[in-house]
């Protein structure tokens, strides 16, 4: 069983894996679909966050997420194209989700990296998604003043899609099987 995560552990390969995940996260954020009734767009970033955890392991994945957040806070165009720029994004309705990325990636990696069974990796990805939701809900609850409102605008529109994203992350992060001739 080999994953990108832990297949090659040289400092150079680890750094490359982190850079690839930061780039993938920045690219995935650019596909942002606004949904009616919520200030939070639908993106593929949660998929990349949990997949990074499963592939890189908890520490490198969390490091990739921190690098992404620093780049975005400094004004690099890595966040979704809608919403306030730079550091202000972390204080916006989407800020709680973003700030949860390092912990979500670490949780997914800690629970699922190098696990041989799909179910283990899928549960790890779902746990990472729950961490993202917890961060988003916390910030939305502060902004709206209501847990119910925060859940209606910050969880319900995304739950089914994020469930599927977690399952796909669990599937594509599986052990590599060598092809025999």
Secondary structure, 3 states (H helix, E strand, C coil): CCCHHHHCCCHHHHHHHHHHHHHHHHHHHCCCECCCCCCCCECCHHHHHHHHHHHHCHHHHHHHHHHHHHHHHCCCCCCCCCCCCHHHHHHCCCHHHHHHHHHHHHHHHHHHCCCCCHHHHHHHHHHHHHHHHHHHHHHHHHHHCCHHHHHHHHCCCCHHHHHHHHHHHHHHCCCCCCCCC
